[in-house]
Amino acid sequence: MDTNELILTENNPVEYTDDNIRHLSDMEHVRTRPGMYIGRLGDGAHAEDGIYVLLKEVLDNSIDEFKMQAGKRIEITVEENLRVSVRDYGRGIPQGKLVEAVSVLNTGGKYDSKAFKKSVGLNGVGVKAVNALSSRFEVRSYRDGKVRTATFSKGDLQTDQTSKSEEENGTFIFFEPDATLFQNYTFNPEFIETMLRNYTYLNTGLTIIYNGHRILSRNGLVDLLNDNMTATSLYPIIHLKGEDIEIAFTHTAQYGEEYYSFVNGQHTTQGGTHQSAFKEHIARTIKEFFNKNMDYTDIRNGLVAAIAINVEEPIFESQTKTKLGSTNISPGGITVNKHVATLPSLRWTISCISMPTSPK
């Protein structure tokens, strides 16, 4: 481009008219900007890839049913590591709004905190994103002797019918991620099993059937630590429960710190306000009780811990919900920091253990 052409281009910018203003439908917007809804796309080679977010969004709804004491079993089938079906035995999506519930953004039953006080999915987006980003999507709601079934392709409704059914109440969802978006994708069974085990650690009494294999936990976060620790603990795992909070921890001879943190059943892999509060208060409590002249980082060295809390209307730092941003345990309630600090029996329990004298 010569100088005259450059001047001509600068003096005549690209035309901007009414024709440049577009309105995207809900499903079109998700497909055009998937990163806003599920983060990275990927091909399934990493646990953070979008296909696992799709599965998690479907599962979160079933877990919320369990938390509402509606359905203790969830069945998950993954065919050829490409297609997924999830069947729960909760109350079933209200059939009159079934299509809207899975295809219209900001539509759902979780805005009313009376019904879902400690839900993960509060923004009416999750399963709609799964629908929009799937080449095939099917939802069935079984309620009171009837089943309503709707099928979609890339978010567009294909069929919708209601018939009689003798099956138990609950919801069935099938989805096949769109291979034009998730190119050459495949589900990694190891990543899926880790996700499912985390759900059972946090929901004792829940049984998950994964491709015919039963997954459950009887001891909650203690099972999580025992299943994941790679070094021998220096004392028996401490396991504490309070209202809307559960903690398990021990020290090992390993170097560094290791945390597993959760909010309303969501694995917050990047931590957040709850994990920061736990790190602060566990070190402070140990230091004050044993009167150790040590830095907090030295006290926590070798610590392996899990913390799970329930927060009303949680605020996460992204749609993928990997880091808690909430400062309060509920609107107008005490802070997350204070909630962790006042966990009953923490100081008494620490008095019953023998801390290593010189963590390495």
N, C-alpha and C positions, 0 to 999 in steps of 0.2 A: 504494500500500500504506500503510495507516494504522499507528499505533504498535502497536495490539493484534495486527495481522497480523504485524508484524515480530518481536514478542516470541514469537509462536506458532511462527514459522518457526525462530527461533534455538533454541528449546527443543525442537524436534522435527526434528532433522536428517534428511536423506534416508536411508531405510532401507538398510542394508548387510548382505546375507545371503550364504549359499552360492551363491545364484543369480547373484551379481555376479562370481563368480570364473570366468573363462573360460580355456580352453586353446586356443591357436591352433596349427594344423598349420604346418609349415615354410613352405609356399607361402602360407597365409593370413597369416602374420606378415609376409612380404615385401610382400604386397599391401596390408596394413593400415599398415605403416610403411616405405614404399619409401625415404624419405629416409635411413634408417639404412644402407641398402645401396648406393644409387647417388647420394646427394646430391639435388640439385634435380631436379625433373621437367622442366618447360619444354616448349617446342614445337619445338625444334631451331634456334631463331634465334640461339642462343649456343653456342659450342664446348664450354661446360661443361655443357650440358643433358644430361639423363639418357639420351636415345636414343643419344648417342655413347658414353656409359659402357657401355651394353649391347653395342654393337659392339666396344668395346675389350676387354670381358671375354671375348667369344668369341675375338677375335684373340689375346689373351694366351696362350690355351691352344695355339694353332697356333704362335705364336712360341716357346713353350717346347719344342715338338717340334723345331723347327729348331735351337734351342740344344742339344738333346740329339742333334743330328746325324741327325735323322729327318725328312726332307722338306725340300726346298729351294724349294718353290713353294706359294703360297697363292692361291686364286682367290676373288675377292669380287664378288658381283653385287648391285646395289641396284636394285630394280624400282620405277619411278615415284616414287623417293625415299621409299618407304613400307615396302618389304619387303627383307630382307637375307638372302643366303645366303653361307656361308663354307665352302670346301672346302680341306682341307690334305691332304698326302700323307705324314703321319707314321705312327705305329704304329697309330693307331686306338684309341679307348677300349676297354678290355677288355669284351667283349660280355656276359659274365656279370653285370657290375655296371653296365650301360649306363643303365638307368632310374634306379637310385640315384644315379649320378654326376651326373645333371642335374636331380634333383628332391628330394634329401634333403640338407639343410644339414649342413656339417661332414663331408661324405663326399668323398673324392678321393684322388689318388695323390701329392699334393705335401706331405704331412706328413713323409714319409721323405726327409730331405735327401740320402740316397745317390742317389736317383733324380732329384731336382730341386733341386740345391744352390743354384742362383741363379735361382729362379723368381720371377715377379711375383706369381702367384696362389697364396698359401700357406694360405688360410683356408677353403677348401672352400665358398665362397659364390658366386663370380662368375657362372658359367653358370646356377646355380639361380635367381638373381635374374632373369636374362634370361628364363628359362622362366616364372617366376611373373608377370612383368610384360608378357608377350606374349599377345595373343589367339590366336595360332597359333605353335606351336614344334615343330620336327621335328629329330630327331637321327638320324644314321646312322653306324654304325661298320663300316668295311670291314676285315676281317681274314681272311687265309688262305682266300680263296675263298668267304667268306660275308659277308652284310650283315645286321645287325640294325637295324631301323628302329622308332623310337618317336615317336608324335605326342602333343602335349599342347594343352590350351586353358586358359590362365590357371593353369598349373601342374598341372592335372588330367590324368592319363593317359587318352588316348583309344584309341590302338591300339598294338600291340606285336607285331612279327612278324620272323621270321628266314628268309632265303632264300639261294640260291646267288648268287654274283656273280663276274664276271671283272674287276671294277675294281681299281685299285691300292689298297693299304692306305691308311687314313687316316680322317678324320672329316669329316662334312658336317653343318652346322647351319644351319637356316633359322629366322628369327624375324620376326614382325610385331608391333611394339609395340602394346599395348592402347590404343586411341584414347580409351577412357573415362578413362584416367589421363594420357596424353600428348595432351591435347586439341589438335586442329588441327595436329598435328605434321607436319613434313616434314624429311627429311635434306638438309643443305646439302652438295653435292658438294665444295665448296672445303674445308670442315672435314674431310671424310673423306680427301681427297687429302693434306692436311697431315699428318694422323695417320699415313697409310700411308707417306708419305715419311720421316717420323721413324723408323718401324720399319726401313726399308731403310738409312737412314744408320747405324743402330746394329747392323745385321746384314748386313755385306757378304757377298755370296754368296746372299742371299735374293732371290727374284723374286716380286713381288706383281702379280697380274693383276687390275686393277680395271675392271669393265665392259669388258673386252677390251683395256684400255690397260696396257702393261707399265711397272712402276715398279721401279727397282733403283738401287743406289749402288755405285760402285767405289772411292770414296775416303773413305767414312765421314763423319766429322764435318767434314772439309774441304769436302765437297760441301754439307753443311748450311749452313756459314757462307757459302760462295759463293752459294748459292741464296737466302739470306735477308738478306745485308748490303745496306743501302741507301746506304752511303757507301764511298768507295774506301779500301782498306786502306793504311796507311802503310809496311808491310813485308809480305813474303810470310807467309801463314798458317803459324804454327808448329803442327806436328802431332806429338803424342807418344803413345806407347802403352807400357803396362806391364802387369803381371799384374792383370787385373780392373779396369783403368782406362785411359781414353782421353781425351785433352784436345786441343782445337784452339783457338787464339786469335790475335788480332791487335789492333792499335790502328787506329782511324779518326779522322777529323777531327770526327766527330759529338760532341755533348755527352752526357754521362752514360755509364752502363754497360749492357750488354745480355748476358744469359746464357740459355743453353739447357742445362738439366741433366736427367740421366736416371739412373735406377737400375734395373738388370736390364731395360732396354728401356722402362721406364715414364717418360713425360715428367713430371717433377716441376715443374710450372709455378710452384709456390710455393717452390721451392728445398729447403732443408733443410741437414742437417749437412755433406753433401758440397760443396754450393755455397758455404756459409760458409767451409769449410776452403780451398777453392780461392781465393776472394777474398782471404783472409788471406795465403796463402803466395805467390801470384803477386806481390802487391804487395811483400811483404817481400823476396822473392828479387831482384826488380828493384831495389829501393832499396839493398839491401846490395851488389849487384854493381856498380851504377853510382855508388854512394856519393852518391845524390841526397838533398839536404835537403828532402824533400817529404813531404806527408801521403799516407797510403795512398789516400785518395779522389782526390787529384790524380793519382797514378800510374795509377789505374784509369780515370780519365776518358777516354772514347773507346774503352775496351776492349770488344771483342765476343768472346765465348768460349763454348765448349761443353765440357761435362764429362759423361762417362758412366762409371759404376762398377758393378761387380757386388758385391752384398752377400748373404751367406748368411743366410737367414731374415730378410729386411728388416722393419723396423717402420715403418709409415707412420702419419701422424697422423689418417687417416680412411680409410674404405673406398674412396674415390675415388683414394687414393694420389697426391696431388698434392704432398706434402711429406714428405721423409724425416726420420724421427725417430731412426733407429739411431745409436748412438754408437760401435759396434764393427763392423768389417768382417765378422766372423763371431762366433758364440758363443765367448767366451774369447779371441778374436783381438785384434789391434791396433786402435786407434781409427781411425775414419774420418779424423779430422784427421791422424793420423800417416801413414796410408796415402797420402793426397794429398800430404803434405809430402815424402815420400821417393820421389816419382815419379822413376825413373831419367832422367838427362840433362836435367832441367829447367834447372839452373843453366848447364850447358854450352851448351845451345841459346840461352839468353838472351844469352850472351856473343857469339853470332854475329850478333846483330841490332843495328840502330842505333835506339835509342829516340828518339821525338820529344823535343826539348829542352824544349818548353813546351806540354804538353797543354792544350787549351782546353775 
